[in-house]
């Protein structure tokens, strides 16, 4: 069986394909990354030092939790 050409598929057809083939990373990437809505609201992360520190602490705690 040959793989479809995702760039030529409509969004509806691609969504149906992804629902039927949930482990196809290439199709998922095409649907949710390459075809994202350019008009979607963006929520930038605040980069003040306190937020960066909190984020780094949370990541370090998660890594430590996974290691145990």
TAKA-V266939 format. One record per pair of residues at least 24 apart in sequence whose C-alpha atoms are under 6 Angstrom apart, sorted by the first residue. I is the first residue (numbers start at 1). J is the second residue. D is the distance in whole Angstrom. If there is no record, write none. Layout:
i=I j=J d=D
i=I j=J d=D
This chain:
none
